Amino acid sequence: MYSVFRRWLFQLAPEQAHAAGFAAAQVAQIFARRDVQERFSYASPVLSQRLAGIYFPNPVGLAAGFDKDARLLPFWELMGLGYVEAGSVTAHRSRGNARPRAFRLPLDSAIINRMGLPNQGARRVARRIARVHKQCRIPLGISLANSHAPHAEVVAAADDYRRSFMRLAPLADYVTLNISCPNTAHGKTFEHPPSLNVLLEVIFRQRAAQQLDIPVFLKLSPPASARIVFDSQIEEILSIGQFYGVHGYIACNTASDRVGLQTGAAALAEIGAGGLSGPPLRARSVHLVRYLYRRLQSGQVILGVGGIDSALAAYEMIRAGASLVQLYTGLVYKGPEVVRAINEGLVALCARDGLGSIADAVGTDAAQ
């Protein structure tokens, strides 16, 4: 069914198609709740886990960037997702970069975007979440980023995160710090270890001041390749994270390079800069997940994102060490049916391998 709808959607510009899909979902979450749930939702005890003190009914979640302003929280539960990550949200409202700023690469089933963090700002998003959060039975994560202000110094940028955290963390089940997005005067991300130290000191001080026992995750950049030997910077990131008590990591964000694409050079040159997402990132994401699983302490959570568009892709990520996976580009190309297909497929794959639960599969390939 989605393949027919997709042909129409793909005649629209990507942002127009996204808006049309959101409009249809907003109608469905009001007038067709039962139909949506019966069509797309799938439950099995094999899929459930408790991670960082949070119960996840299944491991398939929505990645940040898809529902930036938390407009469709009830719908994502109806669609069968195990959790949703809204955002990224910034302290100040942002219109983002000039359009066009999102581009499809059909040959690669991928997307390039240079959105520039458009969102309504922490205050307005918090008001919306407060109205609907109690209706949602799946965990809600909120991704935070630095307001779109490249002039900002690290201390000011960290305080920008803090103000968003102060408003939104009490409404969330977990918070993600999108540290792999620059928007600072020196042009580096908060993966730069001295900057990360400043940010985490500010965030965990605010967390203590509000007496919040909320997990904090960090979202990392992808490695340059699936064969790279990780350098001292990632070791420093993990050491700083361990010092402050970071609860887990998301691997990984979009890529600025164009490695391994079938799309031609002329088309890519016409598109220009932006972050690449989808299947071309999968091998690199799996590589980073495997590394993190080997390095992290027991109890820390890994969320895998990058090219998850099938049960096999999700299972590969889970066996590499991710307890949870996230969808973005896979939803664009395969539609809402992909959620149920992945969950049903994961149950079948666990049965094939003689595993009693999806948790038993986590990290089984990490030593390879």
BELQUI-V581439 format. One record per residue. N is the residue number from 1. PSI is psi in degrees with one decimal (NA if undefined). D_FIRST is the distance of its C-alpha to the first C-alpha in whole Angstrom. Layout:
n=(N,N)
psi=(PSI,PSI)
d_first=(D_FIRST,D_FIRST)
This chain:
n=(1,2,3,4,5,6,7,8,9,10,11,12,13,14,15,16,17,18,19,20,21,22,23,24,25,26,27,28,29,30,31,32,33,34,35,36,37,38,39,40,41,42,43,44,45,46,47,48,49,50,51,52,53,54,55,56,57,58,59,60,61,62,63,64,65,66,67,68,69,70,71,72,73,74,75,76,77,78,79,80,81,82,83,84,85,86,87,88,89,90,91,92,93,94,95,96,97,98,99,100,101,102,103,104,105,106,107,108,109,110,111,112,113,114,115,116,117,118,119,120,121,122,123,124,125,126,127,128,129,130,131,132,133,134,135,136,137,138,139,140,141,142,143,144,145,146,147,148,149,150,151,152,153,154,155,156,157,158,159,160,161,162,163,164,165,166,167,168,169,170,171,172,173,174,175,176,177,178,179,180,181,182,183,184,185,186,187,188,189,190,191,192,193,194,195,196,197,198,199,200,201,202,203,204,205,206,207,208,209,210,211,212,213,214,215,216,217,218,219,220,221,222,223,224,225,226,227,228,229,230,231,232,233,234,235,236,237,238,239,240,241,242,243,244,245,246,247,248,249,250,251,252,253,254,255,256,257,258,259,260,261,262,263,264,265,266,267,268,269,270,271,272,273,274,275,276,277,278,279,280,281,282,283,284,285,286,287,288,289,290,291,292,293,294,295,296,297,298,299,300,301,302,303,304,305,306,307,308,309,310,311,312,313,314,315,316,317,318,319,320,321,322,323,324,325,326,327,328,329,330,331,332,333,334,335,336,337,338,339,340,341,342,343,344,345,346,347,348,349,350,351,352,353,354,355,356,357,358,359,360,361,362,363,364,365,366,367,368)
psi=(-44.3,-31.5,-35.9,-47.0,-37.3,-37.7,-38.3,-45.2,-39.8,-4.8,-15.4,157.9,150.0,-43.2,-33.7,-41.7,-40.7,-44.4,-40.0,-41.5,-40.6,-41.0,-43.2,-40.2,-37.4,-37.1,-43.2,-37.4,-12.3,-45.8,-10.4,39.2,-49.8,-41.2,-44.9,-46.0,-42.6,-33.6,-39.8,-24.5,146.9,129.8,142.0,137.5,-19.7,-28.8,-15.0,148.5,154.6,117.7,132.8,33.8,6.1,136.0,123.1,116.2,-27.5,164.7,3.6,115.4,172.1,128.3,152.8,148.0,-23.7,-45.3,75.8,-39.4,16.0,48.0,-22.7,33.5,-46.0,-34.2,-39.3,-35.5,-44.5,-32.3,-4.8,7.0,150.0,-16.5,168.3,140.8,109.7,163.0,-163.5,139.9,142.2,162.6,-38.1,147.2,144.0,135.1,-10.6,-166.0,167.3,148.5,153.9,146.9,8.6,137.5,135.6,145.9,82.3,-34.9,-27.0,1.7,39.5,173.0,143.8,131.6,147.7,57.0,-37.1,28.7,50.5,129.2,166.2,-1.1,155.2,-40.7,-48.7,-40.6,-38.7,-40.8,-41.7,-45.3,-40.5,-30.9,-30.3,-10.4,-37.5,-16.5,-14.2,127.9,-2.5,153.5,144.4,119.2,150.1,123.2,131.0,142.5,168.1,135.1,148.7,83.2,82.5,-14.9,-11.6,134.3,167.0,-43.5,-44.4,-39.1,-39.9,-38.1,-30.7,-46.6,-43.8,-42.4,-38.1,-43.3,-44.4,-40.6,-38.1,-30.0,-39.1,-15.6,-4.4,160.9,-27.9,160.1,134.9,131.2,113.3,80.8,-7.3,23.0,124.4,-92.0,37.3,162.3,-35.9,-0.5,4.8,157.2,174.7,7.8,-14.6,114.7,-44.9,-36.4,-41.3,-39.2,-42.5,-47.1,-49.0,-34.2,-42.9,-45.8,-45.4,-25.5,-42.7,-40.9,-43.3,-39.5,-34.7,-0.1,48.5,130.9,57.1,133.5,144.1,124.4,155.8,135.6,123.4,158.7,157.7,152.5,164.0,-27.1,173.9,4.6,1.9,143.8,121.4,141.1,-172.5,-23.8,-44.5,-33.9,-41.2,-40.5,-47.4,-36.4,-42.5,-42.8,-42.0,-39.3,-42.6,-13.6,30.6,139.1,-15.8,-177.6,146.5,124.6,108.3,179.4,-176.6,165.0,141.8,-15.5,-179.4,39.7,134.1,22.8,146.8,-24.4,136.6,158.3,-37.0,-44.3,-40.0,-37.7,-36.8,-36.6,-47.4,-151.1,161.0,168.1,131.4,133.3,159.9,-166.9,-32.4,-17.6,-10.1,-49.4,-38.7,-39.1,-44.0,-41.5,-44.3,-41.3,-45.2,-42.7,-46.0,-41.4,-39.5,-30.4,-28.5,159.0,156.5,137.3,-21.9,142.6,141.3,128.8,122.7,131.2,139.3,96.2,21.9,106.3,11.6,166.1,-38.5,-41.5,-41.7,-41.7,-38.8,-44.1,-40.4,-44.6,-23.4,-20.8,-2.2,128.3,-26.5,153.6,161.7,146.1,145.2,-77.6,-34.0,-34.2,-36.1,-43.4,-28.0,-10.8,179.7,-22.5,-21.8,-27.5,-51.9,-40.6,-40.9,-46.7,-44.1,-40.6,-37.5,-40.2,-44.1,-40.1,-38.8,-42.7,-42.6,-38.7,6.8,29.7,136.3,-19.4,162.9,-29.2,-30.9,-20.1,-17.5,121.5,7.9,-19.5,5.9,-25.4,-12.1,NA)
d_first=(0,4,5,6,7,9,11,12,13,15,17,18,21,20,21,20,16,17,19,16,14,17,18,15,15,19,18,16,19,21,20,17,18,18,14,13,16,15,12,12,16,18,22,25,28,28,26,28,31,34,35,37,38,34,32,28,26,24,25,21,22,21,23,26,25,21,23,26,28,26,24,21,23,22,19,19,20,18,15,17,19,23,24,24,26,27,29,30,33,36,39,39,37,35,34,33,33,33,30,28,28,25,23,21,22,19,21,22,18,21,22,26,27,30,29,33,32,31,31,33,35,36,38,35,33,35,35,32,31,34,33,30,30,32,29,27,28,26,29,29,30,31,32,35,36,39,39,38,42,43,47,47,49,48,50,48,45,45,46,43,41,44,43,39,40,43,40,37,38,39,36,34,34,34,35,34,36,35,38,36,36,39,40,44,47,48,44,44,41,42,42,45,47,50,47,45,48,49,46,46,49,48,45,46,49,47,45,49,50,47,48,44,43,40,38,38,36,37,34,35,35,33,36,37,36,35,39,40,43,43,46,48,46,43,46,48,44,44,48,47,44,46,49,47,45,42,39,37,35,32,31,30,30,29,31,33,34,32,33,31,28,27,27,30,33,33,30,31,34,32,30,33,33,31,29,27,24,22,22,26,27,26,30,32,30,31,34,35,33,36,39,38,38,41,43,42,44,42,40,39,35,33,30,28,26,25,22,20,17,17,19,22,22,23,25,27,28,29,31,32,33,31,30,27,25,23,19,19,18,16,14,14,13,10,9,10,9,12,14,14,14,17,19,18,19,22,24,24,25,28,29,29,31,33,33,33,31,29,32,34,32,33,35,35,35,37,40,39)
